[in-house]
Amino acid sequence: MEYLDLFVKEEDSLLLNTVRKFVEKEIFPVRQLIDDDKDHVIVTEILQKMVDLGLFRALIPPEFGGDGMPSPFSRLLLRTELARGDMGINLSWAVTEWALRPAIMANNKTVMDTYAPWFTGDKLHLACFSITEPHSGCDVENVDHFHGRSVRVKAKLDGDEWVISGQKSLASNSGVADLYCVLCQTDPELEEEGLVFLYVPKDARGLSFGKFENKAGVQGDRNCDVYFDDVRVPKEHCAAGPGEDGKLLRVQLVAGRMASAANAVGNAMAVFEHVLKYTGERIVGGKPIREHSIAAGMLADMAIGIETAKAFMLQCAYMGTKPEIYGAPYSSQALSRASMAKVYATDMAIMVANKAMELMGSYGYFRDYNIEKYWRDNKIVQLWLGGAQLGRLDAVRGYYKLD
Ligand SMILES: Cc1cc2nc3c(=O)[nH]c(=O)nc-3n(C[C@H](O)[C@H](O)[C@H](O)COP(=O)(O)OP(=O)(O)OC[C@H]3O[C@@H](n4cnc5c(N)ncnc54)[C@H](O)[C@@H]3O)c2cc1C
């Protein structure tokens, strides 16, 4: 039995193989063109092919009309495979799941009956999970310090409707998504108990968008400001409701940081494949680069980093399936583990891309040689969702109380 068979069921491994082949056939040949694809023609075509492959239907559990996602392990490995192809495309798909999760976890039939058909059909639809605000990036995620008080987008109940006002920023798929899962505060005095996730369709009256951000990488993903000018949604279009949604935010942070670890591992795997080949072919000092012991040592550090980050990610995913031993999915222990997995994997992926570029000399810096796009795309995985610093604070919070 292979080691991964401990985690991945047979049918999931078929899916993983299919996705690996899909990435090689559909994404590898065009990934270098994505930066210049200002109208997202290539990206949209690939995402539509992912719809055709059933990857969006897989985001919806069978009880809501989808095929259901594989196990938590295969889910992470799917992200790894897609990030190996292109981080931005992986983001557009993975964030759609992230946005739907609060309603799925809350078993909210109204939201799912209304919106699940968008994602189980033949046409491409994206969703956006929007928690970041212009004045609260990491502070929104710093739940053990701010306890939800840093969320400024307001939601008030008016009869049978929520009324939303304020501004969100930077979320993946913003401006292009058809559905927005928006973190709002109903009453700052209630702290986390006042938080709610509300579902807002793109055509809601009072919803508007800023221009797309100009980023260093992940051009396959779109990000902009989102403005809520007394946007109204039905009362039932709240994930679980005040008191419960704060816990769901914590679960979402755990899921997002675990997914970030998977993204970083996939990116580093791709870089390693490229650099291994290149250093086996390019001759310096009379022999292939990788035959020099100084280069071999660098390649070893890359391989050690990738394998340990992947193994630790799977360990954390396993511990997440045993809450009775390792803590509830919304516990500080779960957030600590996921933060360690993210911090370790993202630092590792940056190290791998940097070393690969050094080993390839100036060619590593050229667009035609692939590495520089992985290098640019991968940095943001470290910066988002709490960054390297809050990630470390949350890591130690699993061991002692730290305000
Ligand atoms: C491509 C992309 C995709 C994104 N996707 C999403 C998405 O899908 N949904 C969404 O809601 N947002 C998304 N974001 C936003 C992202 O998660 C935030 O930008 C991120 O959390 C950091 O917030 P900030 O940029 O405001 O940094 P700040 O909060 O200003 O942090 C700045 C620095 O301070 C550090 N820091 C933070 N807190 C502390 C502390 N307590 N002590 C010490 N240091 C600290 C940070 O690590 C960082 O180094 C995305 C951003 C990008 C660029």
The ligand as an SDF file (V2000), in Angstrom:
LIG
                    3D

 53 58  0  0  0  0  0  0  0  0999 V2000
   -4.7240   37.9520   -4.3060 C   0  0  0  0  0  0  0  0  0  0  0  0
   -5.4450   38.1770   -3.0180 C   0  0  0  0  0  0  0  0  0  0  0  0
   -6.4910   37.3440   -2.6650 C   0  0  0  0  0  0  0  0  0  0  0  0
   -7.2170   37.5790   -1.4910 C   0  0  0  0  0  0  0  0  0  0  0  0
   -8.3120   36.8130   -1.2220 N   0  0  0  0  0  0  0  0  0  0  0  0
   -9.1290   37.1790   -0.1970 C   0  0  0  0  0  0  0  0  0  0  0  0
  -10.3960   36.5350   -0.0250 C   0  0  0  0  0  0  0  0  0  0  0  0
  -10.7530   35.6180   -0.7760 O   0  0  0  0  0  0  0  0  0  0  0  0
  -11.2180   36.9960    0.9460 N   0  0  0  0  0  0  0  0  0  0  0  0
  -10.8850   38.0390    1.7600 C   0  0  0  0  0  0  0  0  0  0  0  0
  -11.7000   38.4340    2.6010 O   0  0  0  0  0  0  0  0  0  0  0  0
   -9.6630   38.6360    1.6600 N   0  0  0  0  0  0  0  0  0  0  0  0
   -8.7890   38.2440    0.6870 C   0  0  0  0  0  0  0  0  0  0  0  0
   -7.5760   38.8870    0.5270 N   0  0  0  0  0  0  0  0  0  0  0  0
   -7.1410   39.8590    1.5230 C   0  0  0  0  0  0  0  0  0  0  0  0
   -6.0480   39.3130    2.4670 C   0  0  0  0  0  0  0  0  0  0  0  0
   -6.5010   38.1750    3.1870 O   0  0  0  0  0  0  0  0  0  0  0  0
   -5.5750   40.4200    3.4170 C   0  0  0  0  0  0  0  0  0  0  0  0
   -4.9590   41.4130    2.5970 O   0  0  0  0  0  0  0  0  0  0  0  0
   -4.6090   39.8950    4.4410 C   0  0  0  0  0  0  0  0  0  0  0  0
   -5.2770   39.2380    5.4630 O   0  0  0  0  0  0  0  0  0  0  0  0
   -3.7100   40.9530    5.0590 C   0  0  0  0  0  0  0  0  0  0  0  0
   -4.4000   42.1180    5.3810 O   0  0  0  0  0  0  0  0  0  0  0  0
   -3.7260   43.5210    5.0510 P   0  0  0  0  0  0  0  0  0  0  0  0
   -3.2190   43.4390    3.6690 O   0  0  0  0  0  0  0  0  0  0  0  0
   -4.7110   44.5720    5.3880 O   0  0  0  0  0  0  0  0  0  0  0  0
   -2.4790   43.5780    6.0420 O   0  0  0  0  0  0  0  0  0  0  0  0
   -2.4760   44.2090    7.5060 P   0  0  0  0  0  0  0  0  0  0  0  0
   -3.5910   43.6700    8.3080 O   0  0  0  0  0  0  0  0  0  0  0  0
   -2.3320   45.6820    7.3980 O   0  0  0  0  0  0  0  0  0  0  0  0
   -1.0960   43.5920    8.0550 O   0  0  0  0  0  0  0  0  0  0  0  0
    0.1730   44.1810    7.7440 C   0  0  0  0  0  0  0  0  0  0  0  0
    1.2840   43.4480    8.4780 C   0  0  0  0  0  0  0  0  0  0  0  0
    1.0500   43.3840    9.8710 O   0  0  0  0  0  0  0  0  0  0  0  0
    1.1780   42.0340   10.3230 C   0  0  0  0  0  0  0  0  0  0  0  0
    0.2780   41.8470   11.4620 N   0  0  0  0  0  0  0  0  0  0  0  0
   -1.0480   41.7290   11.4340 C   0  0  0  0  0  0  0  0  0  0  0  0
   -1.5360   41.6010   12.6810 N   0  0  0  0  0  0  0  0  0  0  0  0
   -0.4880   41.6540   13.5120 C   0  0  0  0  0  0  0  0  0  0  0  0
   -0.3380   41.5920   14.9190 C   0  0  0  0  0  0  0  0  0  0  0  0
   -1.4010   41.4560   15.7230 N   0  0  0  0  0  0  0  0  0  0  0  0
    0.8970   41.6900   15.4550 N   0  0  0  0  0  0  0  0  0  0  0  0
    1.9820   41.8400   14.6570 C   0  0  0  0  0  0  0  0  0  0  0  0
    1.9100   41.9040   13.3070 N   0  0  0  0  0  0  0  0  0  0  0  0
    0.6860   41.8100   12.7410 C   0  0  0  0  0  0  0  0  0  0  0  0
    0.8290   41.1910    9.1150 C   0  0  0  0  0  0  0  0  0  0  0  0
    1.3520   39.8740    9.1820 O   0  0  0  0  0  0  0  0  0  0  0  0
    1.4790   41.9920    8.0150 C   0  0  0  0  0  0  0  0  0  0  0  0
    2.8730   41.7110    8.0150 O   0  0  0  0  0  0  0  0  0  0  0  0
   -6.8290   38.6460   -0.6200 C   0  0  0  0  0  0  0  0  0  0  0  0
   -5.7350   39.4540   -0.9590 C   0  0  0  0  0  0  0  0  0  0  0  0
   -5.0700   39.2500   -2.1580 C   0  0  0  0  0  0  0  0  0  0  0  0
   -3.9590   40.1850   -2.5240 C   0  0  0  0  0  0  0  0  0  0  0  0
  1  2  1  0
  2  3  1  0
  2 52  2  0
  3  4  2  0
  4  5  1  0
  4 50  1  0
  5  6  2  0
  6  7  1  0
  6 13  1  0
  7  8  2  0
  7  9  1  0
  9 10  1  0
 10 11  2  0
 10 12  1  0
 12 13  2  0
 13 14  1  0
 14 15  1  0
 14 50  1  0
 15 16  1  0
 16 17  1  0
 16 18  1  0
 18 19  1  0
 18 20  1  0
 20 21  1  0
 20 22  1  0
 22 23  1  0
 23 24  1  0
 24 25  2  0
 24 26  1  0
 24 27  1  0
 27 28  1  0
 28 29  2  0
 28 30  1  0
 28 31  1  0
 31 32  1  0
 32 33  1  0
 33 34  1  0
 33 48  1  0
 34 35  1  0
 35 36  1  0
 35 46  1  0
 36 37  1  0
 36 45  1  0
 37 38  2  0
 38 39  1  0
 39 40  1  0
 39 45  2  0
 40 41  1  0
 40 42  2  0
 42 43  1  0
 43 44  2  0
 44 45  1  0
 46 47  1  0
 46 48  1  0
 48 49  1  0
 50 51  2  0
 51 52  1  0
 52 53  1  0
M  END
$$$$
